């Protein structure tokens, strides 16, 4: 298979891959397993379980289904998932020392590697009884993700996607993290284009059939400012406010968008008992 590329480049100057039917088929299979993994792990999220145990369960589930976690060994990372609790924005490192408490919110991010294709997705969960602000933050973050996805079709731009996310977040008085973005995905874990979760309509890369990327907005209950801790991975809100994130892998079709990581059980986020 010869890889085709758009004549456009992303903001970093990288060429943007255009995937064919084989690529879409590969992403459907990988994305399906990512969604299955998140459906599975939701039944185990509860107060008293550690994020280390949740990570081992994700690892076993992916291996039992013929895949490996693409995160293991990636730039020195040694876990099958990222699990970000409360004020951790992204890249939370699973640990047996981190035990969930009642009302904790957490994002679980998995990327099974299936036949060379990366199924990248994340979802919010709540251990025990949710607080009002926590539940609303999760609801709005999911709505922002879907508002961005609704803008994915040929002829629209990545600026349209980011603007839809930013507009909904600000309408609900939440901030959008600008330090991290979505990314192209496929046989390469992190590829072009970069997908910002803010922007101006009609600006940026024009979407073309065959483009495949993640959309993964991070919304904070407080200010948008974040910092990376000394481990080089864990990113937290500077003001210690709650943060939430959802992620889907999507492809631009001839007429619109295909979401590769939809839950077979139609779960978008799950309140655990």
C-alpha positions as CSV (number, residue, x, y, z in Angstrom):
1,X,0.0,0.0,0.0
2,X,1.3,3.4,-1.0
3,X,0.5,6.1,1.5
4,X,-1.2,9.2,0.0
5,X,-0.9,12.7,1.5
6,X,-2.9,15.9,1.3
7,X,-1.3,18.8,-0.5
8,X,-1.9,20.7,2.8
9,X,0.4,20.6,5.8
10,X,-0.4,21.0,9.4
11,X,0.8,23.9,11.6
12,X,4.1,22.1,12.2
13,X,4.7,21.7,8.5
14,X,4.2,18.0,8.4
15,X,2.3,16.3,5.5
16,X,-1.2,15.0,6.4
17,X,-1.9,11.4,5.5
18,X,-5.0,10.5,3.5
19,X,-6.2,6.9,4.3
20,X,-8.0,4.5,2.0
21,X,-10.6,1.9,2.7
22,X,-7.9,-0.4,4.2
23,X,-7.0,2.3,6.7
24,X,-10.6,2.9,7.7
25,X,-11.1,-0.9,8.1
26,X,-8.0,-1.1,10.3
27,X,-9.1,1.9,12.4
28,X,-12.6,0.4,12.9
29,X,-11.1,-2.8,14.3
30,X,-8.6,-0.9,16.6
31,X,-11.2,1.7,17.6
32,X,-13.7,-1.0,18.5
33,X,-11.3,-2.7,20.9
34,X,-10.5,0.7,22.5
35,X,-14.2,1.2,23.1
36,X,-14.7,-2.4,24.4
37,X,-11.8,-1.8,26.8
38,X,-13.4,1.3,28.2
39,X,-16.8,-0.4,28.5
40,X,-15.1,-3.2,30.4
41,X,-13.0,-1.1,32.8
42,X,-16.0,1.0,33.8
43,X,-17.4,-2.0,35.7
44,X,-14.3,-1.9,37.9
45,X,-14.2,1.8,38.8
46,X,-15.2,2.1,42.4
47,X,-13.9,3.7,45.7
48,X,-11.1,1.6,47.1
49,X,-9.5,0.3,43.9
50,X,-6.1,1.7,42.9
51,X,-5.3,3.2,39.5
52,X,-2.6,0.6,39.3
53,X,-5.1,-2.3,39.5
54,X,-7.3,-0.6,36.8
55,X,-4.3,-0.3,34.6
56,X,-3.5,-4.0,35.0
57,X,-7.1,-4.9,34.1
58,X,-6.9,-2.8,31.0
59,X,-3.6,-4.5,30.0
60,X,-5.0,-8.0,30.5
61,X,-8.2,-7.2,28.6
62,X,-6.3,-5.9,25.5
63,X,-3.9,-8.8,25.6
64,X,-6.8,-11.3,25.9
65,X,-8.3,-9.7,22.7
66,X,-5.1,-10.1,20.7
67,X,-3.7,-6.5,21.1
68,X,-1.0,-4.8,23.0
69,X,-1.1,-1.3,24.6
70,X,0.7,1.1,22.4
71,X,1.6,3.2,25.4
72,X,3.9,0.5,26.9
73,X,7.4,1.5,26.0
74,X,6.3,4.8,24.3
75,X,9.0,7.4,25.1
76,X,9.8,5.4,28.2
77,X,6.2,5.1,29.5
78,X,5.6,1.7,31.1
79,X,1.8,1.4,31.6
80,X,-1.1,0.2,29.5
81,X,-3.2,3.3,30.1
82,X,-3.1,6.9,31.4
83,X,-5.4,7.5,34.4
84,X,-6.0,11.1,35.4
85,X,-7.8,11.7,38.6
86,X,-9.6,15.0,39.7
87,X,-7.2,17.9,39.0
88,X,-4.9,15.8,36.8
89,X,-5.5,17.0,33.3
90,X,-3.8,14.3,31.3
91,X,-1.1,11.6,31.3
92,X,-1.7,10.5,34.9
93,X,0.5,7.5,35.7
94,X,-1.3,4.5,37.2
95,X,-0.1,3.5,40.7
96,X,-1.0,1.1,43.4
97,X,-0.5,4.0,45.8
98,X,-3.3,6.0,44.2
99,X,-6.5,4.6,45.6
100,X,-9.9,6.0,44.4
101,X,-12.1,7.8,46.9
102,X,-15.8,8.4,46.8
103,X,-16.6,11.1,44.4
104,X,-13.3,11.0,42.5
105,X,-13.6,11.7,38.8
106,X,-11.1,10.1,36.5
107,X,-10.2,9.9,32.8
108,X,-9.0,6.5,31.5
109,X,-7.1,6.7,28.2
110,X,-6.3,3.6,26.2
111,X,-4.7,2.9,22.8
112,X,-4.7,-0.8,21.8
113,X,-2.5,-1.6,18.9
114,X,-4.4,-4.0,16.6
115,X,-2.7,-5.3,13.4
116,X,-0.6,-2.2,13.3
117,X,-3.4,0.3,13.8
118,X,-3.9,2.5,16.9
119,X,-7.4,2.8,18.5
120,X,-7.0,5.9,20.7
121,X,-9.9,6.8,23.0
122,X,-10.6,8.1,26.5
123,X,-13.6,8.5,28.7
124,X,-14.6,9.9,32.1
125,X,-15.7,7.8,35.1
126,X,-16.8,8.7,38.6
127,X,-16.0,6.5,41.6
128,X,-19.0,6.4,43.9
129,X,-21.4,9.4,44.3
130,X,-20.7,12.3,42.0
131,X,-20.6,15.9,43.1
132,X,-22.8,18.4,41.2
133,X,-19.9,20.3,39.7
134,X,-18.0,17.1,38.8
135,X,-21.0,15.7,36.9
136,X,-21.7,18.9,35.1
137,X,-18.1,19.2,34.1
138,X,-18.1,15.7,32.7
139,X,-21.4,16.3,30.9
140,X,-20.2,19.5,29.2
141,X,-16.9,18.0,28.2
142,X,-18.6,15.2,26.5
143,X,-21.0,17.7,24.8
144,X,-18.0,19.7,23.7
145,X,-16.4,16.6,22.1
146,X,-19.5,15.8,20.2
147,X,-19.9,19.5,19.1
148,X,-16.4,19.3,17.6
149,X,-17.1,16.0,15.9
150,X,-20.3,17.5,14.4
151,X,-18.1,19.9,12.5
152,X,-16.1,17.2,10.8
153,X,-17.0,16.9,7.1
154,X,-15.2,17.7,3.8
155,X,-14.8,21.4,3.3
156,X,-15.0,22.4,6.9
157,X,-11.8,23.3,8.8
158,X,-10.0,22.3,12.0
159,X,-10.8,25.9,13.1
160,X,-14.5,25.1,12.8
161,X,-13.9,22.0,15.1
162,X,-12.0,24.0,17.7
163,X,-14.4,26.9,17.6
164,X,-17.4,24.6,18.3
165,X,-15.6,23.1,21.3
166,X,-14.4,26.4,22.7
167,X,-17.8,28.1,22.3
168,X,-19.7,25.4,24.2
169,X,-17.2,25.3,27.0
170,X,-17.2,29.0,27.5
171,X,-20.9,29.2,27.4
172,X,-20.9,26.8,30.4
173,X,-18.2,28.8,32.1
174,X,-15.5,26.2,31.8
175,X,-12.0,26.8,30.4
176,X,-10.3,24.9,27.5
177,X,-6.8,23.6,28.0
178,X,-4.6,25.0,25.1
179,X,-1.4,23.2,26.0
180,X,-2.4,19.8,24.5
181,X,-4.2,18.9,21.3
182,X,-5.7,16.1,19.2
183,X,-3.5,14.4,16.6
184,X,-3.5,12.4,13.5
185,X,-3.6,8.6,14.2
186,X,-3.4,5.4,12.2
187,X,-0.4,3.2,11.8
188,X,1.5,6.1,13.5
189,X,0.4,6.8,17.1
190,X,0.8,10.6,16.9
191,X,0.7,12.0,13.3
192,X,-0.4,15.1,11.5
193,X,-2.6,17.0,11.8
194,X,-2.6,18.7,15.1
195,X,-6.2,19.3,16.3
196,X,-6.6,22.3,18.5
197,X,-9.7,22.5,20.8
198,X,-10.1,26.2,20.2
199,X,-10.0,28.4,17.1
200,X,-11.7,30.6,14.6
201,X,-14.3,29.4,12.0
202,X,-12.9,28.9,8.5
203,X,-9.3,28.8,9.5
204,X,-6.7,26.0,9.6
205,X,-6.5,22.8,7.7
206,X,-9.4,22.2,5.3
207,X,-10.8,18.7,6.0
208,X,-10.5,16.1,3.2
209,X,-11.9,12.6,2.9
210,X,-9.3,10.1,4.3
211,X,-8.0,12.3,7.1
212,X,-8.0,10.4,10.4
213,X,-7.4,12.1,13.8
214,X,-8.4,12.3,17.4
215,X,-10.5,15.0,19.0
216,X,-9.8,15.0,22.8
217,X,-10.9,18.3,24.5
218,X,-9.8,18.9,28.1
219,X,-12.0,21.3,30.1
220,X,-11.2,22.7,33.5
221,X,-13.6,23.9,36.1
222,X,-11.2,26.7,36.9
223,X,-8.6,28.4,34.8
224,X,-7.0,26.9,31.8
225,X,-3.4,27.0,33.1
226,X,-1.6,23.7,33.6
227,X,1.8,22.4,34.7
228,X,3.7,19.2,34.2
229,X,5.0,17.5,37.3
230,X,8.6,16.3,37.8
231,X,7.9,12.8,36.4
232,X,7.6,14.4,33.0
233,X,4.2,13.1,32.3
234,X,1.5,14.0,34.9
235,X,-0.2,17.3,34.0
236,X,-2.3,19.1,36.5
237,X,-4.4,22.3,36.8
238,X,-2.3,25.1,38.4
239,X,-5.3,26.2,40.5
240,X,-6.1,22.6,41.5
241,X,-9.5,22.8,39.9
242,X,-11.2,19.7,38.5
243,X,-10.5,18.7,34.9
244,X,-12.3,16.4,32.5
245,X,-11.5,14.9,29.0
246,X,-13.1,12.7,26.4
247,X,-11.5,11.4,23.2
248,X,-12.7,9.8,20.0
249,X,-10.7,8.7,17.0
250,X,-12.6,9.9,13.8
251,X,-12.2,9.7,10.0
252,X,-13.4,12.2,7.4
253,X,-15.6,10.4,4.9
254,X,-16.9,11.6,1.5
255,X,-20.1,12.9,3.2
256,X,-19.2,13.5,6.8
257,X,-17.5,11.7,9.7
258,X,-17.0,8.2,11.0
259,X,-16.4,7.7,14.7
260,X,-14.2,4.6,15.2
261,X,-14.3,4.5,19.0
262,X,-18.1,4.5,19.8
263,X,-19.1,2.3,22.7
264,X,-20.9,-0.9,21.6
265,X,-23.1,-0.4,24.7
266,X,-23.8,3.3,23.9
267,X,-21.9,4.4,27.1
268,X,-20.3,7.8,26.9
269,X,-19.4,8.0,30.6
270,X,-20.4,5.8,33.5
271,X,-21.2,6.5,37.1
272,X,-19.8,3.6,39.0
273,X,-21.6,2.3,42.1
